[in-house]
Amino acid sequence: MTHFTLPNLILLSVGSIVSYDLGRMFVDDKFAGSSQQTVLDMIAKLKRAFDDSLDSLQWMDDKTRKAARGKAAAMREKIGFPHWIHNDTRLNEYYQKLSITTDYFGNMLSSLVFDMDKNYADLIKPVDKEQWHMSPPTVNAYFSPSGNEIAFPAGILQPPFFKADYPMAYNFGGIGVVAGHEITHGFDDTGSQYDKDGNLVPWWEAHVVQNFKSRTQCIRDQYSKYTVNGEPVNGNLTLGENIADNGGLKQAYDAYKMHINEHGEESELPAVGLTTEQLFFVGFAQVWCGAARPQEASRLLLVDTHSPGKFRVIGAVSNFEQFSTAFNCPAGSPMNPQQKCQVW
C-alpha cells in the first residue's frame, strides 16, 4: 500500500478539485513557446500518413476506404489545454459554485457535490465539443469514439515524450507514435464501430469486417505468446491497444519521412552513435521504460488493456520492416520474424 504524507494528499486534492486552475499554472510554466504549433504540425503529417496508407490496404474495398478517409479527416485534435482557462472571467464562473475552506474532508465532499451537480446540469445542455476529459497536467492522451477526437494534455507533451527543441526523429518516435496510436484507435476493434460523427452505426462493408478480423487475429496470437512471470499476456484484452501501437508506429515513421522531405535530413547527435532512424525507434522504446514488482505485473495482466511496456515495444517493432533494416536484424531473428502482423 502506498502511504501519502499530508502535503502530498493536499497536492493530489488540488489537482483533482481545481484541475483547470492548477492546469493554467502548469501550462504557463511548462508549455510555452512553439510547442503547441509543433505538435499540430506533427499531427497533420500523421493524418496524411494514415490517409496515404489506405491505398495499400488490399483487404479494404473502395467504399470503406473512402469512409475511413472521411473519418480521419473529420477527427478533431485537442492540444495542450482548453484555451478558456486563460480567461479569468470564465475560469471564475466555472468554479463559482465550488466552496473551499480549511477543512480537508469538507473540501473533498464539496468537490464531489460540485462535480455531480455540474454533470447533472450538462445533461440538459447541448454537447460541448470543446470539453476536455483530462486536465492539462495529465500525462496521458485519449481518443473519444463518440466525439471522434484525439486529445493530448500538456502533461504528456513533455520529456521523454516530446520537447520542441529535441531532434524531430526522437519527437516522432515519442509523442508522434502516441499521436498515431490515438488516431489508430479510431479504427481498432472498438473505434471502427463508430462513424465520423461518433455514431455507433455500421459503416464497413461486411466482407471488409471479416478481412479486418482475420488481420487482427494475427495480432491477438502474437501478443498471447508473450509472458510475464510465466503468465501469458491476454491477447484478447489488449487487442485494441496492440492494434493502435502497431498502427501508430507506422504512421509516425511515415510522418517523420514527410518532415525530412520538407526540412531536410537532421544531423546525427554527436557521441550517441545512432542514425536518425535508429534514434526514432529509441525514442519510441524510451517512453515505455518502466518496472513493476512481480505481484503488480501479474495483476496488470488481468486488468490492463495495454500490454506490458516491454512487449508494446518488442511487438510493434518486430512487425515493422524498417526497424529490422535500421538495426540490421538478421532475417528470421526474434526482432525480424518471417511472419509480421499488419492491420493498418
C-alpha positions as CSV (number, residue, x, y, z in Angstrom):
1,M,0.0,0.0,0.0
2,T,1.2,3.5,-0.8
3,H,1.4,6.0,2.1
4,F,0.9,9.7,1.3
5,T,2.0,12.4,3.6
6,L,-0.4,15.3,4.2
7,P,1.3,17.7,1.8
8,N,1.2,15.1,-1.0
9,L,-2.5,14.4,-0.2
10,I,-3.2,18.1,-0.4
11,L,-1.4,18.4,-3.7
12,L,-3.3,15.5,-5.2
13,S,-6.6,17.0,-4.0
14,V,-5.7,20.4,-5.5
15,G,-5.0,18.6,-8.8
16,S,-8.4,16.9,-8.8
17,I,-10.6,19.7,-7.3
18,V,-9.3,22.7,-9.2
19,S,-7.6,21.0,-12.1
20,Y,-8.1,23.9,-14.5
21,D,-6.7,26.5,-12.1
22,L,-3.7,24.3,-11.4
23,G,-3.5,23.4,-15.1
24,R,-3.3,27.0,-16.1
25,M,-0.2,27.4,-13.8
26,F,1.3,24.3,-15.3
27,V,0.7,25.4,-18.9
28,D,2.2,28.8,-18.3
29,D,5.3,27.3,-16.8
30,K,5.8,24.2,-18.9
31,F,4.0,24.6,-22.2
32,A,5.1,27.9,-23.7
33,G,6.7,28.9,-27.0
34,S,6.3,26.8,-30.2
35,S,5.3,23.5,-28.5
36,Q,1.6,23.6,-29.5
37,Q,2.2,24.5,-33.1
38,T,5.0,21.9,-33.4
39,V,2.6,19.2,-32.2
40,L,-0.2,20.4,-34.5
41,D,2.2,20.2,-37.5
42,M,3.2,16.7,-36.4
43,I,-0.4,15.5,-36.2
44,A,-1.2,17.0,-39.6
45,K,1.6,14.8,-41.1
46,L,0.4,11.8,-39.1
47,K,-3.1,12.1,-40.6
48,R,-1.6,12.5,-44.1
49,A,0.4,9.4,-43.5
50,F,-2.7,7.4,-42.4
51,D,-4.6,8.7,-45.5
52,D,-1.7,7.7,-47.8
53,S,-1.5,4.2,-46.2
54,L,-5.1,3.4,-47.1
55,D,-4.3,2.9,-50.8
56,S,-2.0,0.0,-49.9
57,L,-4.7,-1.9,-47.9
58,Q,-5.8,-4.7,-50.2
59,W,-8.2,-6.1,-47.6
60,M,-10.3,-2.9,-47.8
61,D,-12.7,-2.0,-50.6
62,D,-13.0,1.5,-52.2
63,K,-16.3,2.3,-50.5
64,T,-15.0,1.6,-47.0
65,R,-11.7,3.2,-47.8
66,K,-13.5,6.4,-48.7
67,A,-15.5,6.3,-45.5
68,A,-12.2,5.8,-43.5
69,R,-10.7,8.8,-45.2
70,G,-13.7,10.8,-44.2
71,K,-13.5,9.7,-40.6
72,A,-9.8,10.5,-40.4
73,A,-10.3,14.0,-42.0
74,A,-13.2,14.7,-39.5
75,M,-11.2,13.7,-36.5
76,R,-10.6,16.7,-34.2
77,E,-7.5,17.3,-32.2
78,K,-7.1,19.0,-28.9
79,I,-3.5,20.0,-28.0
80,G,-2.2,21.0,-24.6
81,F,-5.2,22.6,-22.8
82,P,-8.6,24.2,-23.3
83,H,-7.9,27.9,-24.2
84,W,-10.7,29.2,-22.0
85,I,-8.5,28.6,-18.9
86,H,-6.7,31.9,-19.7
87,N,-9.9,33.8,-19.5
88,D,-10.2,34.9,-15.8
89,T,-13.9,35.6,-16.1
90,R,-14.8,32.2,-17.5
91,L,-12.5,30.4,-15.1
92,N,-14.1,32.2,-12.1
93,E,-17.5,31.4,-13.4
94,Y,-16.6,27.7,-13.8
95,Y,-15.7,27.4,-10.1
96,Q,-18.3,29.9,-8.8
97,K,-20.4,27.2,-7.0
98,L,-17.4,25.4,-5.5
99,S,-16.8,26.2,-1.8
100,I,-13.3,25.8,-0.5
101,T,-12.4,26.2,3.2
102,T,-9.6,25.0,5.5
103,D,-11.4,21.7,6.2
104,Y,-9.7,19.0,4.1
105,F,-12.5,16.4,4.4
106,G,-15.2,19.1,3.8
107,N,-13.3,20.2,0.7
108,M,-13.4,16.7,-0.7
109,L,-17.1,16.4,-0.1
110,S,-17.7,19.8,-1.6
111,S,-15.8,18.8,-4.7
112,L,-17.9,15.6,-5.2
113,V,-21.1,17.6,-4.9
114,F,-19.7,20.3,-7.3
115,D,-18.8,17.6,-9.9
116,M,-22.1,15.8,-9.6
117,D,-24.2,19.0,-9.9
118,K,-22.2,20.0,-13.0
119,N,-22.7,16.6,-14.6
120,Y,-26.5,16.7,-14.0
121,A,-26.6,20.3,-15.4
122,D,-24.8,19.2,-18.5
123,L,-27.4,16.6,-19.2
124,I,-29.9,19.2,-20.5
125,K,-27.3,21.2,-22.4
126,P,-26.1,20.7,-26.0
127,V,-22.9,18.6,-26.2
128,D,-19.9,20.8,-25.6
129,K,-17.4,19.7,-28.2
130,E,-14.7,21.8,-26.6
131,Q,-14.9,19.9,-23.3
132,W,-11.8,18.0,-22.2
133,H,-11.9,14.7,-20.4
134,M,-8.4,15.1,-18.9
135,S,-6.8,18.0,-17.1
136,P,-3.8,19.9,-18.6
137,P,-1.1,18.4,-16.4
138,T,-2.2,14.8,-17.0
139,V,0.5,12.5,-18.5
140,N,-1.8,10.7,-20.8
141,A,-3.8,11.0,-24.1
142,Y,-7.1,9.7,-25.4
143,F,-9.3,9.0,-28.4
144,S,-13.1,9.6,-27.9
145,P,-15.1,7.3,-30.2
146,S,-18.3,9.2,-29.7
147,G,-16.6,12.5,-30.3
148,N,-14.2,11.3,-33.0
149,E,-11.5,13.4,-31.4
150,I,-8.0,12.9,-30.0
151,A,-6.5,14.9,-27.1
152,F,-3.0,15.4,-25.8
153,P,-2.8,17.3,-22.5
154,A,0.3,19.5,-21.8
155,G,1.4,16.9,-19.2
156,I,2.3,14.3,-21.9
157,L,3.9,16.9,-24.2
158,Q,7.0,16.9,-22.0
159,P,10.2,14.8,-21.9
160,P,10.6,11.9,-22.5
161,F,7.7,12.0,-24.9
162,F,8.4,15.4,-26.5
163,K,10.3,18.7,-26.4
164,A,10.2,21.3,-29.1
165,D,14.0,21.6,-29.3
166,Y,14.6,17.8,-29.3
167,P,15.6,16.2,-32.6
168,M,12.4,15.5,-34.5
169,A,13.4,11.9,-35.0
170,Y,13.1,11.5,-31.3
171,N,9.9,13.5,-31.1
172,F,8.2,11.5,-33.8
173,G,9.3,8.3,-32.1
174,G,7.9,9.5,-28.8
175,I,4.8,11.7,-29.0
176,G,4.5,11.0,-32.7
177,V,3.8,7.3,-32.0
178,V,1.4,8.2,-29.2
179,A,-0.5,10.5,-31.6
180,G,-0.6,7.9,-34.3
181,H,-1.7,5.4,-31.6
182,E,-4.7,7.6,-30.7
183,I,-5.6,8.1,-34.4
184,T,-5.5,4.4,-35.0
185,H,-7.9,3.9,-32.0
186,G,-10.5,5.3,-34.4
187,F,-10.0,2.2,-36.5
188,D,-9.3,-0.5,-34.0
189,D,-11.7,-3.3,-32.9
190,T,-13.8,-0.8,-31.0
191,G,-13.3,2.6,-32.7
192,S,-14.1,1.1,-36.1
193,Q,-17.7,0.6,-34.9
194,Y,-18.2,4.4,-34.7
195,D,-18.6,6.6,-37.8
196,K,-17.1,10.0,-38.5
197,D,-19.8,11.7,-36.5
198,G,-19.3,9.5,-33.5
199,N,-22.5,7.4,-34.1
200,L,-22.4,3.7,-33.2
201,V,-23.5,2.5,-36.7
202,P,-22.1,0.0,-39.2
203,W,-20.1,1.8,-41.9
204,W,-17.9,-1.0,-43.1
205,E,-18.9,-3.5,-45.8
206,A,-19.5,-7.0,-44.3
207,H,-16.6,-8.7,-46.2
208,V,-14.2,-5.9,-45.1
209,V,-15.2,-6.6,-41.5
210,Q,-14.2,-10.2,-41.9
211,N,-10.9,-9.3,-43.6
212,F,-10.2,-6.9,-40.7
213,K,-10.9,-9.7,-38.1
214,S,-8.6,-12.0,-39.9
215,R,-5.8,-9.4,-39.7
216,T,-6.4,-8.7,-36.1
217,Q,-6.2,-12.5,-35.3
218,C,-2.5,-12.3,-36.1
219,I,-2.0,-9.5,-33.6
220,R,-4.0,-11.4,-31.0
221,D,-2.0,-14.6,-31.4
222,Q,1.4,-12.7,-31.5
223,Y,0.9,-11.0,-28.2
224,S,-0.7,-14.0,-26.5
225,K,2.7,-15.7,-26.8
226,Y,4.5,-13.1,-24.6
227,T,4.8,-14.0,-20.9
228,V,5.4,-12.2,-17.7
229,N,6.4,-14.2,-14.6
230,G,5.5,-17.3,-16.7
231,E,2.0,-16.0,-17.3
232,P,0.8,-15.1,-20.8
233,V,-0.3,-11.7,-22.0
234,N,-4.1,-11.7,-22.7
235,G,-4.2,-11.1,-26.5
236,N,-7.9,-10.5,-26.4
237,L,-7.9,-8.0,-23.6
238,T,-5.0,-6.0,-25.1
239,L,-6.1,-6.3,-28.8
240,G,-7.2,-2.7,-29.3
241,E,-4.1,-1.2,-27.7
242,N,-1.8,-3.5,-29.7
243,I,-3.5,-2.6,-33.0
244,A,-3.1,1.1,-32.0
245,D,0.6,0.6,-31.1
246,N,1.4,-1.1,-34.4
247,G,-0.5,1.5,-36.5
248,G,0.8,4.4,-34.6
249,L,4.4,3.3,-35.1
250,K,4.0,3.1,-38.9
251,Q,2.2,6.4,-39.1
252,A,4.8,8.2,-37.0
253,Y,7.6,6.7,-39.2
254,D,6.0,7.8,-42.4
255,A,5.2,11.2,-40.9
256,Y,8.9,11.7,-40.0
257,K,9.8,10.9,-43.5
258,M,7.5,13.7,-44.6
259,H,9.2,16.0,-42.2
260,I,12.6,15.1,-43.7
261,N,11.3,15.7,-47.2
262,E,10.2,19.2,-46.2
263,H,13.1,20.2,-43.9
264,G,16.0,18.0,-45.0
265,E,17.9,15.4,-43.1
266,E,18.7,16.0,-39.5
267,S,22.2,15.9,-38.2
268,E,23.1,12.9,-36.1
269,L,23.7,13.5,-32.4
270,P,27.4,13.6,-31.6
271,A,28.8,10.8,-29.5
272,V,25.5,8.9,-29.4
273,G,26.4,6.5,-32.2
274,L,22.8,6.3,-33.6
275,T,21.5,7.2,-37.0
276,T,18.4,9.4,-37.1
277,E,16.3,6.4,-38.0
278,Q,17.7,4.4,-35.0
279,L,17.0,7.5,-32.8
280,F,13.4,7.4,-33.9
281,F,13.0,3.8,-32.6
282,V,14.9,4.6,-29.4
283,G,12.5,7.5,-28.8
284,F,9.6,5.0,-29.1
285,A,11.2,2.5,-26.8
286,Q,12.3,5.1,-24.2
287,V,8.8,6.2,-23.3
288,W,7.7,2.7,-22.3
289,C,10.7,2.0,-20.0
290,G,9.3,1.0,-16.6
291,A,9.4,-1.5,-13.8
292,A,6.8,-3.3,-11.6
293,R,7.0,-5.7,-8.8
294,P,6.1,-9.3,-9.8
295,Q,2.8,-9.1,-8.0
296,E,1.8,-5.9,-9.7
297,A,2.9,-7.2,-13.1
298,S,0.7,-10.2,-12.6
299,R,-2.2,-8.1,-11.5
300,L,-1.9,-5.8,-14.6
301,L,-2.0,-8.9,-16.9
302,L,-5.6,-9.4,-15.6
303,V,-6.9,-5.8,-15.7
304,D,-4.8,-3.6,-18.0
305,T,-5.9,-3.3,-21.6
306,H,-2.3,-2.4,-22.5
307,S,0.4,-5.0,-23.0
308,P,3.4,-4.7,-20.6
309,G,5.7,-1.9,-21.8
310,K,8.4,-4.3,-22.9
311,F,6.1,-6.0,-25.3
312,R,4.4,-2.8,-26.5
313,V,7.9,-2.1,-27.9
314,I,9.0,-5.5,-29.0
315,G,5.7,-6.4,-30.5
316,A,5.4,-3.3,-32.7
317,V,9.0,-3.0,-33.9
318,S,9.3,-6.7,-34.7
319,N,6.3,-6.3,-37.1
320,F,8.0,-3.3,-38.8
321,E,10.4,-4.0,-41.6
322,Q,12.0,-0.5,-41.3
323,F,13.2,-1.4,-37.8
324,S,14.9,-4.5,-39.0
325,T,16.6,-2.5,-41.7
326,A,17.7,0.3,-39.3
327,F,19.4,-2.1,-36.9
328,N,20.4,-4.9,-39.4
329,C,18.4,-7.6,-37.7
330,P,19.0,-10.9,-39.4
331,A,16.0,-12.4,-41.2
332,G,14.3,-14.9,-39.0
333,S,15.7,-13.5,-35.8
334,P,13.3,-12.6,-32.9
335,M,13.2,-9.0,-33.9
336,N,12.8,-9.7,-37.6
337,P,10.5,-12.7,-37.8
338,Q,9.3,-14.1,-41.1
339,Q,5.7,-13.6,-40.2
340,K,4.8,-10.0,-39.5
341,C,1.4,-8.9,-38.4
342,Q,-0.1,-5.8,-40.1
343,V,-3.5,-4.3,-39.9
344,W,-3.3,-0.6,-40.6
